[in-house]
């Protein structure tokens, strides 16, 4: 098992490399980018007017995805590019975290193969270059997996709290991830118990941070709706 510092360095370098790939390709095809179907149109319209009654975006609202898009649009990016940047950057971060975990358990050759094949796979690449929330939500959930794996390596309760936080934020980016986020937290909890961790020292940070992150976006969304 690699050290935590080396693990994080590899994750960061991998994420930067994947992001450079996505953003470099986006630079050349930005003019040809269009909304991804009906849902993509709704997400683009939601950056100007958030109205679930008009499916801007579709319910339940995807509040953090819309918020991130608005922030990027505010600093000068077009509506569609702002959404794609949200997806591509978060997916790159998540894939970088997953690549570091692959390196830790299977070696650098396997991690290199992962980096060559997975970010460029048609489905993965499509999610990262879309005006939909799938790529952003998946990226944040992969960050939760990466943080949880660091906690398994002896990083302490802070890593478990970070995993819970990322899982809660992933649901704010894409609420339909709720079952998958719950399964992810359950698997991380079970893995920690098998490593001999005290049950509450893992469950408390995982659920507490996840619940806090969900309330962070759910309460304002409920107030708006």
N, C-alpha and C positions, 0 to 999 in steps of 0.2 A: 504494500500500500504506500503510495507516494505521500510526502508531507503535505500538510494543508496549504502551505505557501506555494509549493510547486503545482499543486492541484489547481489552485485559483489562478496562477499565472497561465497555465495551459488553457483553462477555461476562457480567460480573457483574450488570449491571443487567438484562440479558435473562433470566438464570437466576433472579434474584429475582422478576421479573415472572411468569415461568412458574410458579415455586413458589407464589407468592401465589395465582395462579389455581387451581392444583390443590388447595392446602390450604384455600382459601376454599370451593371446591365440596365438598371432603371434610367440612368442618365441618357443612354442611347435610345431608349424606346419610350420615353416619357410622353412624347407627342402622340403616340399611338395608343396610350392607355385609355380604356373606357371603363365605365361602371360594370361590375360583374352582375348583370341581370337585374331583376326587380329589386332584390335585397340590396345590391350595391347602390342602386339609385336612391333607395331609402336612406342608406347611411350617408351618402353625399348630401342629400337634402337636410338631414338632421343636423349637420354642422351649421346650417343657417337658421333652421327652425326646428326645435325638438318638439315633436307632436306625435305621440303614439297613436292617436285617433286616425291620423293620416298615414300611419306606418312610416314615420320619419324619426327613428328607424322602426322596424317591426318590434312588437312587444317581445320580451319584457323591457326593452330599452337599451341594453348594452352601454350603460352610462360611462364607464371608464374608457371604452373605446372611442365614444363620441367626444369625451373630454380631451383625450390625448390628441385626437384629430383637430379639435378646435384650437388647442394650444399651438400645434404646428402650423395651422392655417394662419393664426394670429401673427406668427413671426415671418410670414411671407410665402408659404407654400400654397399651391392651388388646393382646392378641396379634395380632388381625387388623389393627388400626390401625398397630401397630409395623411390620408387613411392608409395608403400603401406603405409609407414610411413607418407608421405605427406598427403595422403587421411585420414588415421586414426586419426592423430593429429588434423587436421583442422576440421574434422567432430565431433570429441569429443568436441572441443572448441565450435562449433556451437550448438551442442545438450546441452551442459552445459548452454549456454546463454539462450536457449529456455526453459530449465528446470527452470531457475530462473524466467523467465517471467510467466511460468505456476504457480509457487509458489506465485508470487505476486498477480495474479488475481484469483486463485482458491484454494490457501492454500497448506500447506506442504504435506498433505495426497495425493492430486492429483499429486503434483510434484514427490512424491515418487513412485506412480504408473507409472508415465511417465518414470522415470529413470529405473524402473524394466522392462518395456515392450518395449519402443521405441528403445533404443540402441541395444537391443538384438533381435529385429525383423529381420527376414531373409533378407528383402530388405535393411534395414539400415546397418545391420552387413556386408552384401555383399558389399555395397558401400564403407564401411570403410576398407575392407580388399582386395581391388582390385587394379590392376595396371592401372586403368582408372581414369579420372579426375572428375568423377561425385561426389564422396564423398567429395573431396577437395572443389569443387565449391559450393556444397550445404552447407558445413560447413561455408564457408566464408559468404554466403548469410544469413545464420541464425545468424551469428554475426552481420550483418547489421540490422536484425530485432531486436536483443537484444539491440543494441546501440540506435536504434530509439525509442524503448520502454522506455529506460532510459531518453531520451529526453522528452518524453511525461510526465514523472513523475516530470518534473521541473528541469532537469539537464542542461538546457540551450543549446545554439547553438553548443557547442563543441560535444555533443552527436549526433546531427544531422549531423555534419561534419564527425564524425567517421562512422556513418551509411552510408553516401555517399561514403566514402573511401572504406569501406568493400564491398559495392556493386560494385564499380569499379574494385577492386581487384578480386572479384568473377568472373567477366567477363574475366579477364586475365587468371584465372585458367581454366575456361570453357566458352568460348565465346557464345555458344548457350544459355546460361542463360540470354541473353540480354532481351527478353520479360519479363521473370520472375523478373529480377532485376528492370526493369522499373515499373512493377506493384507493386513491394515492395516499391519503393520510392514514387510512387503515393499514396499508401495506408497510408504510414507514414505521408506524407504531409497532406492528408485529415484528418487523426486522430489529427494531431497537430492543424489544423485550428478549429476543433470541440472543442479543449481544450482552444480556445481563443488566440492562438499564432498569432502574426503578420505574414502575408503571406511571406514577403521577409526574415524575420528572420529565417524561416524554409527552404524556397525554395533555398535561396542563399547557405547556407552550404551544403544542400543535393546535389544540382546539381553541385556546384563548386568543392566539394571534389570528387564527382563521376567522373566528367570530368577530373580532375587532375590525378586521379588514372588510368583512361583509357589511357590518353596520356602518362603516365609513362611507360606503356608496349607496347602501340600501335606504338609509334614513333620508338623505337628500332626494333620492329618486322618488320615494313615496311622497315626500312633500311636494315635488314638482307635479307628479301625476295627479 
